[in-house]
Amino acid sequence: MGDVPALGQHTHALLVESGMDAATVDDTVKRGIALQAERFPPGPTE
Amino acid sequence: MKKEGSAISLPLDDVTIVAIEQAVAAPLATRNLADLGARVIKVERIDEGDFSRGYDHAVHGTGAHFVWLNRGKESIAIDLKAPQGRAVVRRLVERADVFVQNLGPGVAERLGFGAQELRSEHPELIVACISGFGSGGPMEHRYVR
């Protein structure tokens, strides 16, 4: 049984998994197309 | 493949599910699959997410229904009205084994996530579409919230 996710907790990692490079991920979040949960900032490898 | 930190293997350990889901029906279905080991990627709206998050504030500010139905899932918050947002989900679906949705009547088709369209591009994909009032009856076009 895993934890209950915060809204957008895994957004950054999943954008990367979908094939986006880091710059495109940042741009997608900045433009409001995707939301990363503030309490869960992306890790150094994401 | 075992989930990280898990000492035992589960029947659906190698199964990935992408779910555009909210409220109860689809989240309950995928919660059961997550409990059996599946990786569940939950696609949520960027504004308030699954609206069951706000049904009440019983569990540290989050709705009890949401907590009950969404353990063990991954959450991506993305705008499906934006082409770029839809493209992200399409790419996640391309790598998945199962797609589940309980959007309102006709919404999945309008967004490009209709069963026929997805299966035409991904014949192995299992597609599950859950509606509030079924299909073919007098209430089939009604929304549930």
N, CA and C atoms of all chains as a GROMACS GRO file, in nm:
protein
  573
    1MET      N    1   0.085  -0.118   0.000
    1MET     CA    2   0.000   0.000   0.000
    1MET      C    3   0.089   0.124   0.000
    2GLY      N    4   0.073   0.207  -0.099
    2GLY     CA    5   0.156   0.325  -0.106
    2GLY      C    6   0.090   0.447  -0.046
    3ASP      N    7   0.165   0.555  -0.049
    3ASP     CA    8   0.112   0.680   0.002
    3ASP      C    9   0.007   0.738  -0.094
    4VAL      N   10  -0.070   0.830  -0.042
    4VAL     CA   11  -0.168   0.902  -0.124
    4VAL      C   12  -0.097   1.022  -0.186
    5PRO      N   13  -0.102   1.039  -0.317
    5PRO     CA   14  -0.021   1.145  -0.380
    5PRO      C   15  -0.083   1.283  -0.363
    6ALA      N   16   0.003   1.382  -0.347
    6ALA     CA   17  -0.040   1.522  -0.357
    6ALA      C   18  -0.069   1.552  -0.503
    7LEU      N   19  -0.148   1.656  -0.526
    7LEU     CA   20  -0.179   1.693  -0.663
    7LEU      C   21  -0.051   1.733  -0.736
    8GLY      N   22  -0.019   1.659  -0.841
    8GLY     CA   23   0.099   1.689  -0.920
    8GLY      C   24   0.229   1.647  -0.857
    9GLN      N   25   0.223   1.557  -0.762
    9GLN     CA   26   0.345   1.516  -0.692
    9GLN      C   27   0.448   1.456  -0.787
   10HIS      N   28   0.402   1.388  -0.890
   10HIS     CA   29   0.494   1.318  -0.981
   10HIS      C   30   0.501   1.382  -1.120
   11THR      N   31   0.448   1.502  -1.130
   11THR     CA   32   0.440   1.566  -1.262
   11THR      C   33   0.576   1.577  -1.331
   12HIS      N   34   0.673   1.630  -1.260
   12HIS     CA   35   0.804   1.653  -1.322
   12HIS      C   36   0.862   1.521  -1.373
   13ALA      N   37   0.861   1.420  -1.290
   13ALA     CA   38   0.918   1.291  -1.329
   13ALA      C   39   0.845   1.232  -1.449
   14LEU      N   40   0.713   1.249  -1.452
   14LEU     CA   41   0.636   1.190  -1.562
   14LEU      C   42   0.653   1.270  -1.691
   15LEU      N   43   0.674   1.400  -1.680
   15LEU     CA   44   0.704   1.477  -1.801
   15LEU      C   45   0.836   1.429  -1.861
   16VAL      N   46   0.934   1.408  -1.774
   16VAL     CA   47   1.062   1.356  -1.823
   16VAL      C   48   1.043   1.217  -1.884
   17GLU      N   49   0.965   1.135  -1.817
   17GLU     CA   50   0.940   0.999  -1.867
   17GLU      C   51   0.870   1.002  -2.004
   18SER      N   52   0.790   1.106  -2.025
   18SER     CA   53   0.720   1.116  -2.154
   18SER      C   54   0.812   1.159  -2.267
   19GLY      N   55   0.936   1.191  -2.234
   19GLY     CA   56   1.033   1.223  -2.338
   19GLY      C   57   1.076   1.368  -2.343
   20MET      N   58   1.026   1.450  -2.252
   20MET     CA   59   1.063   1.592  -2.253
   20MET      C   60   1.204   1.613  -2.197
   21ASP      N   61   1.275   1.708  -2.256
   21ASP     CA   62   1.402   1.747  -2.196
   21ASP      C   63   1.375   1.848  -2.084
   22ALA      N   64   1.478   1.878  -2.007
   22ALA     CA   65   1.459   1.961  -1.888
   22ALA      C   66   1.404   2.099  -1.920
   23ALA      N   67   1.453   2.158  -2.029
   23ALA     CA   68   1.408   2.293  -2.064
   23ALA      C   69   1.260   2.292  -2.101
   24THR      N   70   1.217   2.190  -2.172
   24THR     CA   71   1.076   2.182  -2.212
   24THR      C   72   0.988   2.156  -2.091
   25VAL      N   73   1.037   2.075  -1.998
   25VAL     CA   74   0.962   2.051  -1.874
   25VAL      C   75   0.941   2.183  -1.800
   26ASP      N   76   1.049   2.258  -1.783
   26ASP     CA   77   1.038   2.386  -1.713
   26ASP      C   78   0.942   2.479  -1.783
   27ASP      N   79   0.950   2.484  -1.916
   27ASP     CA   80   0.863   2.573  -1.993
   27ASP      C   81   0.717   2.530  -1.979
   28THR      N   82   0.694   2.400  -1.980
   28THR     CA   83   0.557   2.349  -1.968
   28THR      C   84   0.496   2.386  -1.833
   29VAL      N   85   0.576   2.379  -1.730
   29VAL     CA   86   0.527   2.416  -1.596
   29VAL      C   87   0.508   2.567  -1.587
   30LYS      N   88   0.604   2.642  -1.640
   30LYS     CA   89   0.593   2.789  -1.633
   30LYS      C   90   0.472   2.841  -1.708
   31ARG      N   91   0.437   2.776  -1.817
   31ARG     CA   92   0.322   2.820  -1.897
   31ARG      C   93   0.190   2.773  -1.837
   32GLY      N   94   0.196   2.700  -1.729
   32GLY     CA   95   0.073   2.657  -1.663
   32GLY      C   96   0.005   2.539  -1.727
   33ILE      N   97   0.076   2.469  -1.814
   33ILE     CA   98   0.018   2.350  -1.877
   33ILE      C   99   0.027   2.231  -1.781
   34ALA      N  100   0.128   2.233  -1.695
   34ALA     CA  101   0.144   2.127  -1.596
   34ALA      C  102   0.177   2.190  -1.462
   35LEU      N  103   0.146   2.117  -1.358
   35LEU     CA  104   0.168   2.167  -1.222
   35LEU      C  105   0.248   2.064  -1.142
   36GLN      N  106   0.359   2.110  -1.084
   36GLN     CA  107   0.435   2.025  -0.992
   36GLN      C  108   0.399   2.065  -0.849
   37ALA      N  109   0.366   1.967  -0.766
   37ALA     CA  110   0.330   1.998  -0.627
   37ALA      C  111   0.445   2.069  -0.558
   38GLU      N  112   0.414   2.182  -0.495
   38GLU     CA  113   0.520   2.261  -0.432
   38GLU      C  114   0.588   2.185  -0.318
   39ARG      N  115   0.510   2.102  -0.249
   39ARG     CA  116   0.568   2.028  -0.137
   39ARG      C  117   0.663   1.918  -0.183
   40PHE      N  118   0.661   1.888  -0.312
   40PHE     CA  119   0.744   1.780  -0.364
   40PHE      C  120   0.822   1.830  -0.485
   41PRO      N  121   0.922   1.913  -0.464
   41PRO     CA  122   1.002   1.961  -0.577
   41PRO      C  123   1.076   1.846  -0.644
   42PRO      N  124   1.102   1.861  -0.775
   42PRO     CA  125   1.173   1.753  -0.844
   42PRO      C  126   1.308   1.726  -0.784
   43GLY      N  127   1.347   1.600  -0.785
   43GLY     CA  128   1.476   1.561  -0.729
   43GLY      C  129   1.589   1.595  -0.825
   44PRO      N  130   1.713   1.580  -0.780
   44PRO     CA  131   1.828   1.618  -0.863
   44PRO      C  132   1.842   1.538  -0.990
   45THR      N  133   1.785   1.417  -0.995
   45THR     CA  134   1.799   1.335  -1.114
   45THR      C  135   1.684   1.350  -1.211
   46GLU      N  136   1.582   1.427  -1.173
   46GLU     CA  137   1.465   1.441  -1.260
   46GLU      C  138   1.482   1.559  -1.354
   47MET      N  139   0.869  -0.753  -1.166
   47MET     CA  140   0.941  -0.641  -1.107
   47MET      C  141   0.871  -0.600  -0.978
   48LYS      N  142   0.947  -0.590  -0.873
   48LYS     CA  143   0.889  -0.548  -0.746
   48LYS      C  144   0.892  -0.397  -0.734
   49LYS      N  145   0.789  -0.343  -0.668
   49LYS     CA  146   0.792  -0.201  -0.640
   49LYS      C  147   0.907  -0.170  -0.546
   50GLU      N  148   0.960  -0.051  -0.559
   50GLU     CA  149   1.072  -0.011  -0.476
   50GLU      C  150   1.036  -0.026  -0.329
   51GLY      N  151   1.118  -0.094  -0.255
   51GLY     CA  152   1.094  -0.110  -0.114
   51GLY      C  153   1.004  -0.226  -0.080
   52SER      N  154   0.952  -0.295  -0.180
   52SER     CA  155   0.860  -0.405  -0.155
   52SER      C  156   0.936  -0.536  -0.147
   53ALA      N  157   0.904  -0.617  -0.046
   53ALA     CA  158   0.974  -0.743  -0.028
   53ALA      C  159   0.907  -0.856  -0.104
   54ILE      N  160   0.784  -0.835  -0.144
   54ILE     CA  161   0.713  -0.942  -0.213
   54ILE      C  162   0.671  -0.897  -0.352
   55SER      N  163   0.652  -0.993  -0.442
   55SER     CA  164   0.601  -0.960  -0.574
   55SER      C  165   0.449  -0.974  -0.573
   56LEU      N  166   0.386  -0.895  -0.659
   56LEU     CA  167   0.241  -0.896  -0.667
   56LEU      C  168   0.199  -0.929  -0.810
   57PRO      N  169   0.076  -0.974  -0.830
   57PRO     CA  170   0.035  -1.023  -0.962
   57PRO      C  171   0.046  -0.920  -1.074
   58LEU      N  172   0.030  -0.792  -1.044
   58LEU     CA  173   0.031  -0.690  -1.150
   58LEU      C  174   0.155  -0.602  -1.144
   59ASP      N  175   0.263  -0.654  -1.089
   59ASP     CA  176   0.385  -0.575  -1.073
   59ASP      C  177   0.437  -0.516  -1.204
   60ASP      N  178   0.414  -0.581  -1.315
   60ASP     CA  179   0.469  -0.533  -1.442
   60ASP      C  180   0.367  -0.457  -1.526
   61VAL      N  181   0.256  -0.424  -1.468
   61VAL     CA  182   0.148  -0.358  -1.542
   61VAL      C  183   0.146  -0.209  -1.513
   62THR      N  184   0.140  -0.129  -1.618
   62THR     CA  185   0.128   0.017  -1.602
   62THR      C  186  -0.008   0.063  -1.653
   63ILE      N  187  -0.072   0.143  -1.571
   63ILE     CA  188  -0.205   0.194  -1.603
   63ILE      C  189  -0.201   0.346  -1.605
   64VAL      N  190  -0.256   0.406  -1.709
   64VAL     CA  191  -0.277   0.551  -1.712
   64VAL      C  192  -0.426   0.575  -1.696
   65ALA      N  193  -0.462   0.658  -1.600
   65ALA     CA  194  -0.603   0.679  -1.570
   65ALA      C  195  -0.635   0.828  -1.566
   66ILE      N  196  -0.727   0.869  -1.651
   66ILE     CA  197  -0.786   1.003  -1.639
   66ILE      C  198  -0.913   0.981  -1.559
   67GLU      N  199  -0.904   1.008  -1.431
   67GLU     CA  200  -1.009   0.961  -1.341
   67GLU      C  201  -1.039   1.064  -1.234
   68GLN      N  202  -1.159   1.057  -1.183
   68GLN     CA  203  -1.198   1.139  -1.071
   68GLN      C  204  -1.315   1.075  -1.000
   69ALA      N  205  -1.343   1.127  -0.883
   69ALA     CA  206  -1.456   1.081  -0.800
   69ALA      C  207  -1.432   0.939  -0.751
   70VAL      N  208  -1.521   0.845  -0.783
   70VAL     CA  209  -1.517   0.715  -0.716
   70VAL      C  210  -1.495   0.598  -0.813
   71ALA      N  211  -1.574   0.590  -0.919
   71ALA     CA  212  -1.579   0.466  -0.997
   71ALA      C  213  -1.442   0.423  -1.052
   72ALA      N  214  -1.381   0.509  -1.132
   72ALA     CA  215  -1.251   0.472  -1.187
   72ALA      C  216  -1.142   0.467  -1.080
   73PRO      N  217  -1.137   0.565  -0.989
   73PRO     CA  218  -1.035   0.555  -0.884
   73PRO      C  219  -1.045   0.427  -0.800
   74LEU      N  220  -1.166   0.378  -0.776
   74LEU     CA  221  -1.179   0.253  -0.702
   74LEU      C  222  -1.124   0.136  -0.783
   75ALA      N  223  -1.155   0.137  -0.913
   75ALA     CA  224  -1.106   0.029  -0.999
   75ALA      C  225  -0.953   0.026  -1.001
   76THR      N  226  -0.893   0.143  -1.021
   76THR     CA  227  -0.747   0.146  -1.031
   76THR      C  228  -0.680   0.131  -0.895
   77ARG      N  229  -0.748   0.170  -0.788
   77ARG     CA  230  -0.694   0.147  -0.653
   77ARG      C  231  -0.679  -0.004  -0.629
   78ASN      N  232  -0.781  -0.078  -0.672
   78ASN     CA  233  -0.772  -0.223  -0.654
   78ASN      C  234  -0.656  -0.280  -0.736
   79LEU      N  235  -0.636  -0.226  -0.855
   79LEU     CA  236  -0.526  -0.274  -0.939
   79LEU      C  237  -0.391  -0.233  -0.880
   80ALA      N  238  -0.385  -0.113  -0.824
   80ALA     CA  239  -0.261  -0.069  -0.757
   80ALA      C  240  -0.230  -0.159  -0.638
   81ASP      N  241  -0.332  -0.197  -0.564
   81ASP     CA  242  -0.311  -0.287  -0.450
   81ASP      C  243  -0.255  -0.422  -0.496
   82LEU      N  244  -0.286  -0.456  -0.622
   82LEU     CA  245  -0.235  -0.583  -0.677
   82LEU      C  246  -0.100  -0.565  -0.745
   83GLY      N  247  -0.043  -0.446  -0.732
   83GLY     CA  248   0.093  -0.426  -0.780
   83GLY      C  249   0.108  -0.338  -0.901
   84ALA      N  250  -0.002  -0.301  -0.965
   84ALA     CA  251   0.009  -0.219  -1.086
   84ALA      C  252   0.061  -0.080  -1.054
   85ARG      N  253   0.134  -0.027  -1.149
   85ARG     CA  254   0.173   0.114  -1.141
   85ARG      C  255   0.058   0.196  -1.201
   86VAL      N  256   0.002   0.285  -1.121
   86VAL     CA  257  -0.111   0.366  -1.168
   86VAL      C  258  -0.069   0.512  -1.178
   87ILE      N  259  -0.074   0.565  -1.299
   87ILE     CA  260  -0.046   0.707  -1.324
   87ILE      C  261  -0.180   0.778  -1.334
   88LYS      N  262  -0.206   0.860  -1.236
   88LYS     CA  263  -0.335   0.929  -1.227
   88LYS      C  264  -0.322   1.068  -1.287
   89VAL      N  265  -0.398   1.094  -1.392
   89VAL     CA  266  -0.395   1.224  -1.460
   89VAL      C  267  -0.502   1.312  -1.396
   90GLU      N  268  -0.458   1.430  -1.348
   90GLU     CA  269  -0.551   1.519  -1.280
   90GLU      C  270  -0.549   1.658  -1.341
   91ARG      N  271  -0.659   1.729  -1.321
   91ARG     CA  272  -0.668   1.867  -1.368
   91ARG      C  273  -0.574   1.955  -1.286
   92ILE      N  274  -0.523   2.060  -1.352
   92ILE     CA  275  -0.424   2.143  -1.283
   92ILE      C  276  -0.487   2.234  -1.179
   93ASP      N  277  -0.615   2.261  -1.190
   93ASP     CA  278  -0.674   2.357  -1.095
   93ASP      C  279  -0.701   2.292  -0.960
   94GLU      N  280  -0.792   2.198  -0.955
   94GLU     CA  281  -0.825   2.136  -0.826
   94GLU      C  282  -0.799   1.986  -0.824
   95GLY      N  283  -0.754   1.931  -0.935
   95GLY     CA  284  -0.730   1.789  -0.940
   95GLY      C  285  -0.859   1.709  -0.937
   96ASP      N  286  -0.848   1.586  -0.897
   96ASP     CA  287  -0.966   1.502  -0.875
   96ASP      C  288  -1.055   1.574  -0.775
   97PHE      N  289  -1.180   1.600  -0.814
   97PHE     CA  290  -1.262   1.681  -0.724
   97PHE      C  291  -1.298   1.610  -0.594
   98SER      N  292  -1.270   1.479  -0.585
   98SER     CA  293  -1.292   1.414  -0.456
   98SER      C  294  -1.189   1.458  -0.352
   99ARG      N  295  -1.082   1.524  -0.398
   99ARG     CA  296  -0.989   1.582  -0.300
   99ARG      C  297  -1.061   1.681  -0.209
  100GLY      N  298  -1.165   1.744  -0.265
  100GLY     CA  299  -1.233   1.847  -0.190
  100GLY      C  300  -1.372   1.810  -0.140
  101TYR      N  301  -1.408   1.683  -0.146
  101TYR     CA  302  -1.540   1.642  -0.095
  101TYR      C  303  -1.555   1.684   0.052
  102ASP      N  304  -1.448   1.669   0.126
  102ASP     CA  305  -1.444   1.714   0.265
  102ASP      C  306  -1.296   1.739   0.297
  103HIS      N  307  -1.266   1.765   0.420
  103HIS     CA  308  -1.127   1.792   0.458
  103HIS      C  309  -1.088   1.705   0.576
  104ALA      N  310  -1.138   1.583   0.575
  104ALA     CA  311  -1.131   1.497   0.693
  104ALA      C  312  -0.991   1.443   0.723
  105VAL      N  313  -0.908   1.426   0.620
  105VAL     CA  314  -0.778   1.362   0.642
  105VAL      C  315  -0.668   1.463   0.613
  106HIS      N  316  -0.625   1.533   0.715
  106HIS     CA  317  -0.521   1.635   0.701
  106HIS      C  318  -0.553   1.732   0.587
  107GLY      N  319  -0.679   1.767   0.577
  107GLY     CA  320  -0.720   1.865   0.478
  107GLY      C  321  -0.764   1.807   0.344
  108THR      N  322  -0.749   1.678   0.327
  108THR     CA  323  -0.788   1.614   0.201
  108THR      C  324  -0.912   1.528   0.223
  109GLY      N  325  -0.994   1.517   0.120
  109GLY     CA  326  -1.117   1.441   0.130
  109GLY      C  327  -1.093   1.294   0.164
  110ALA      N  328  -1.180   1.242   0.249
  110ALA     CA  329  -1.166   1.102   0.289
  110ALA      C  330  -1.182   1.008   0.170
  111HIS      N  331  -1.274   1.042   0.079
  111HIS     CA  332  -1.291   0.958  -0.039
  111HIS      C  333  -1.160   0.949  -0.118
  112PHE      N  334  -1.094   1.063  -0.134
  112PHE     CA  335  -0.971   1.065  -0.213
  112PHE      C  336  -0.865   0.977  -0.148
  113VAL      N  337  -0.850   0.991  -0.018
  113VAL     CA  338  -0.749   0.912   0.053
  113VAL      C  339  -0.780   0.763   0.042
  114TRP      N  340  -0.906   0.730   0.055
  114TRP     CA  341  -0.951   0.591   0.048
  114TRP      C  342  -0.919   0.527  -0.087
  115LEU      N  343  -0.930   0.608  -0.194
  115LEU     CA  344  -0.930   0.552  -0.329
  115LEU      C  345  -0.801   0.572  -0.407
  116ASN      N  346  -0.702   0.642  -0.350
  116ASN     CA  347  -0.589   0.680  -0.435
  116ASN      C  348  -0.452   0.646  -0.379
  117ARG      N  349  -0.447   0.559  -0.281
  117ARG     CA  350  -0.318   0.521  -0.226
  117ARG      C  351  -0.236   0.448  -0.333
  118GLY      N  352  -0.108   0.472  -0.327
  118GLY     CA  353  -0.016   0.399  -0.414
  118GLY      C  354  -0.014   0.444  -0.558
  119LYS      N  355  -0.076   0.558  -0.589
  119LYS     CA  356  -0.077   0.605  -0.727
  119LYS      C  357   0.023   0.720  -0.745
  120GLU      N  358   0.055   0.750  -0.871
  120GLU     CA  359   0.136   0.865  -0.905
  120GLU      C  360   0.043   0.971  -0.965
  121SER      N  361   0.064   1.096  -0.928
  121SER     CA  362  -0.023   1.204  -0.977
  121SER      C  363   0.053   1.296  -1.072
  122ILE      N  364  -0.003   1.312  -1.192
  122ILE     CA  365   0.045   1.416  -1.282
  122ILE      C  366  -0.069   1.514  -1.302
  123ALA      N  367  -0.042   1.642  -1.278
  123ALA     CA  368  -0.142   1.747  -1.295
  123ALA      C  369  -0.113   1.819  -1.426
  124ILE      N  370  -0.206   1.807  -1.519
  124ILE     CA  371  -0.178   1.860  -1.654
  124ILE      C  372  -0.306   1.908  -1.719
  125ASP      N  373  -0.292   2.010  -1.804
  125ASP     CA  374  -0.407   2.070  -1.871
  125ASP      C  375  -0.437   1.994  -2.000
  126LEU      N  376  -0.545   1.918  -1.998
  126LEU     CA  377  -0.580   1.840  -2.116
  126LEU      C  378  -0.646   1.924  -2.225
  127LYS      N  379  -0.676   2.050  -2.193
  127LYS     CA  380  -0.729   2.138  -2.297
  127LYS      C  381  -0.617   2.189  -2.387
  128ALA      N  382  -0.495   2.182  -2.339
  128ALA     CA  383  -0.378   2.226  -2.417
  128ALA      C  384  -0.325   2.109  -2.500
  129PRO      N  385  -0.298   2.133  -2.628
  129PRO     CA  386  -0.244   2.024  -2.711
  129PRO      C  387  -0.118   1.961  -2.652
  130GLN      N  388  -0.033   2.044  -2.596
  130GLN     CA  389   0.090   1.990  -2.537
  130GLN      C  390   0.060   1.899  -2.418
  131GLY      N  391  -0.041   1.934  -2.342
  131GLY     CA  392  -0.081   1.850  -2.230
  131GLY      C  393  -0.135   1.717  -2.276
  132ARG      N  394  -0.219   1.721  -2.378
  132ARG     CA  395  -0.273   1.596  -2.432
  132ARG      C  396  -0.162   1.509  -2.490
  133ALA      N  397  -0.064   1.574  -2.553
  133ALA     CA  398   0.045   1.497  -2.613
  133ALA      C  399   0.126   1.423  -2.507
  134VAL      N  400   0.143   1.486  -2.392
  134VAL     CA  401   0.216   1.420  -2.283
  134VAL      C  402   0.143   1.293  -2.241
  135VAL      N  403   0.013   1.304  -2.224
  135VAL     CA  404  -0.064   1.187  -2.179
  135VAL      C  405  -0.063   1.080  -2.287
  136ARG      N  406  -0.072   1.121  -2.413
  136ARG     CA  407  -0.066   1.022  -2.521
  136ARG      C  408   0.066   0.945  -2.516
  137ARG      N  409   0.174   1.014  -2.489
  137ARG     CA  410   0.303   0.945  -2.483
  137ARG      C  411   0.310   0.849  -2.364
  138LEU      N  412   0.249   0.888  -2.254
  138LEU     CA  413   0.244   0.797  -2.139
  138LEU      C  414   0.158   0.675  -2.171
  139VAL      N  415   0.048   0.698  -2.242
  139VAL     CA  416  -0.040   0.587  -2.279
  139VAL      C  417   0.031   0.491  -2.375
  140GLU      N  418   0.114   0.546  -2.464
  140GLU     CA  419   0.187   0.461  -2.559
  140GLU      C  420   0.272   0.358  -2.487
  141ARG      N  421   0.318   0.391  -2.367
  141ARG     CA  422   0.406   0.301  -2.291
  141ARG      C  423   0.329   0.218  -2.190
  142ALA      N  424   0.198   0.237  -2.183
  142ALA     CA  425   0.118   0.172  -2.080
  142ALA      C  426   0.053   0.044  -2.132
  143ASP      N  427   0.001  -0.034  -2.039
  143ASP     CA  428  -0.072  -0.156  -2.073
  143ASP      C  429  -0.223  -0.134  -2.070
  144VAL      N  430  -0.265  -0.040  -1.987
  144VAL     CA  431  -0.408  -0.019  -1.965
  144VAL      C  432  -0.437   0.131  -1.960
  145PHE      N  433  -0.550   0.170  -2.018
  145PHE     CA  434  -0.597   0.309  -2.006
  145PHE      C  435  -0.738   0.305  -1.948
  146VAL      N  436  -0.759   0.385  -1.845
  146VAL     CA  437  -0.889   0.390  -1.778
  146VAL      C  438  -0.935   0.536  -1.777
  147GLN      N  439  -1.065   0.558  -1.803
  147GLN     CA  440  -1.116   0.694  -1.791
  147GLN      C  441  -1.261   0.692  -1.746
  148ASN      N  442  -1.296   0.789  -1.666
  148ASN     CA  443  -1.437   0.811  -1.634
  148ASN      C  444  -1.472   0.960  -1.649
  149LEU      N  445  -1.430   1.014  -1.761
  149LEU     CA  446  -1.468   1.151  -1.796
  149LEU      C  447  -1.618   1.155  -1.827
  150GLY      N  448  -1.669   1.276  -1.844
  150GLY     CA  449  -1.810   1.290  -1.878
  150GLY      C  450  -1.839   1.232  -2.016
  151PRO      N  451  -1.966   1.216  -2.048
  151PRO     CA  452  -2.003   1.155  -2.177
  151PRO      C  453  -1.943   1.229  -2.296
  152GLY      N  454  -1.869   1.158  -2.380
  152GLY     CA  455  -1.812   1.215  -2.502
  152GLY      C  456  -1.684   1.293  -2.484
  153VAL      N  457  -1.644   1.319  -2.362
  153VAL     CA  458  -1.526   1.404  -2.339
  153VAL      C  459  -1.397   1.333  -2.385
  154ALA      N  460  -1.384   1.207  -2.352
  154ALA     CA  461  -1.262   1.135  -2.391
  154ALA      C  462  -1.245   1.137  -2.543
  155GLU      N  463  -1.353   1.119  -2.615
  155GLU     CA  464  -1.345   1.120  -2.762
  155GLU      C  465  -1.303   1.258  -2.811
  156ARG      N  466  -1.360   1.363  -2.752
  156ARG     CA  467  -1.324   1.499  -2.795
  156ARG      C  468  -1.178   1.530  -2.768
  157LEU      N  469  -1.122   1.471  -2.663
  157LEU     CA  470  -0.983   1.497  -2.628
  157LEU      C  471  -0.885   1.405  -2.702
  158GLY      N  472  -0.939   1.311  -2.778
  158GLY     CA  473  -0.852   1.218  -2.850
  158GLY      C  474  -0.817   1.094  -2.771
  159PHE      N  475  -0.894   1.066  -2.668
  159PHE     CA  476  -0.869   0.948  -2.587
  159PHE      C  477  -0.984   0.847  -2.596
  160GLY      N  478  -1.053   0.848  -2.707
  160GLY     CA  479  -1.159   0.750  -2.728
  160GLY      C  480  -1.100   0.611  -2.747
  161ALA      N  481  -1.177   0.511  -2.711
  161ALA     CA  482  -1.127   0.374  -2.715
  161ALA      C  483  -1.084   0.333  -2.855
  162GLN      N  484  -1.165   0.367  -2.954
  162GLN     CA  485  -1.131   0.325  -3.091
  162GLN      C  486  -1.001   0.390  -3.138
  163GLU      N  487  -0.988   0.517  -3.111
  163GLU     CA  488  -0.867   0.589  -3.156
  163GLU      C  489  -0.742   0.534  -3.089
  164LEU      N  490  -0.752   0.511  -2.958
  164LEU     CA  491  -0.635   0.458  -2.887
  164LEU      C  492  -0.599   0.318  -2.934
  165ARG      N  493  -0.702   0.235  -2.953
  165ARG     CA  494  -0.674   0.097  -2.995
  165ARG      C  495  -0.620   0.092  -3.137
  166SER      N  496  -0.658   0.187  -3.220
  166SER     CA  497  -0.607   0.187  -3.358
  166SER      C  498  -0.457   0.211  -3.360
  167GLU      N  499  -0.408   0.286  -3.262
  167GLU     CA  500  -0.265   0.315  -3.256
  167GLU      C  501  -0.190   0.219  -3.164
  168HIS      N  502  -0.262   0.153  -3.076
  168HIS     CA  503  -0.200   0.071  -2.972
  168HIS      C  504  -0.288  -0.053  -2.952
  169PRO      N  505  -0.281  -0.148  -3.046
  169PRO     CA  506  -0.376  -0.261  -3.045
  169PRO      C  507  -0.371  -0.344  -2.917
  170GLU      N  508  -0.260  -0.345  -2.849
  170GLU     CA  509  -0.247  -0.427  -2.729
  170GLU      C  510  -0.305  -0.358  -2.605
  171LEU      N  511  -0.337  -0.231  -2.619
  171LEU     CA  512  -0.383  -0.154  -2.504
  171LEU      C  513  -0.522  -0.201  -2.457
  172ILE      N  514  -0.535  -0.218  -2.328
  172ILE     CA  515  -0.666  -0.246  -2.269
  172ILE      C  516  -0.728  -0.112  -2.231
  173VAL      N  517  -0.846  -0.085  -2.282
  173VAL     CA  518  -0.914   0.043  -2.257
  173VAL      C  519  -1.041   0.018  -2.177
  174ALA      N  520  -1.052   0.086  -2.065
  174ALA     CA  521  -1.172   0.075  -1.982
  174ALA      C  522  -1.236   0.212  -1.968
  175CYS      N  523  -1.360   0.223  -2.011
  175CYS     CA  524  -1.433   0.350  -2.004
  175CYS      C  525  -1.552   0.329  -1.910
  176ILE      N  526  -1.559   0.413  -1.808
  176ILE     CA  527  -1.663   0.398  -1.706
  176ILE      C  528  -1.752   0.522  -1.711
  177SER      N  529  -1.881   0.500  -1.725
  177SER     CA  530  -1.974   0.614  -1.732
  177SER      C  531  -2.064   0.615  -1.608
  178GLY      N  532  -2.116   0.732  -1.581
  178GLY     CA  533  -2.199   0.746  -1.462
  178GLY      C  534  -2.332   0.674  -1.472
  179PHE      N  535  -2.391   0.676  -1.592
  179PHE     CA  536  -2.526   0.621  -1.607
  179PHE      C  537  -2.535   0.521  -1.722
  180GLY      N  538  -2.422   0.461  -1.761
  180GLY     CA  539  -2.425   0.362  -1.866
  180GLY      C  540  -2.443   0.423  -2.004
  181SER      N  541  -2.463   0.337  -2.103
  181SER     CA  542  -2.484   0.385  -2.239
  181SER      C  543  -2.611   0.323  -2.296
  182GLY      N  544  -2.677   0.401  -2.378
  182GLY     CA  545  -2.798   0.351  -2.443
  182GLY      C  546  -2.927   0.381  -2.369
  183GLY      N  547  -2.916   0.433  -2.249
  183GLY     CA  548  -3.036   0.464  -2.172
  183GLY      C  549  -3.069   0.611  -2.175
  184PRO      N  550  -3.182   0.648  -2.113
  184PRO     CA  551  -3.226   0.789  -2.118
  184PRO      C  552  -3.134   0.885  -2.041
  185MET      N  553  -3.048   0.836  -1.956
  185MET     CA  554  -2.961   0.924  -1.877
  185MET      C  555  -2.816   0.917  -1.921
  186GLU      N  556  -2.789   0.857  -2.038
  186GLU     CA  557  -2.650   0.834  -2.077
  186GLU      C  558  -2.569   0.961  -2.094
  187HIS      N  559  -2.633   1.074  -2.120
  187HIS     CA  560  -2.558   1.198  -2.142
  187HIS      C  561  -2.544   1.281  -2.015
  188ARG      N  562  -2.593   1.230  -1.904
  188ARG     CA  563  -2.584   1.306  -1.779
  188ARG      C  564  -2.444   1.297  -1.719
  189TYR      N  565  -2.402   1.407  -1.662
  189TYR     CA  566  -2.274   1.412  -1.591
  189TYR      C  567  -2.296   1.375  -1.445
  190VAL      N  568  -2.192   1.322  -1.383
  190VAL     CA  569  -2.194   1.289  -1.241
  190VAL      C  570  -2.086   1.371  -1.172
  191ARG      N  571  -2.118   1.423  -1.060
  191ARG     CA  572  -2.013   1.491  -0.984
  191ARG      C  573  -2.031   1.466  -0.835
   0.00000   0.00000   0.00000
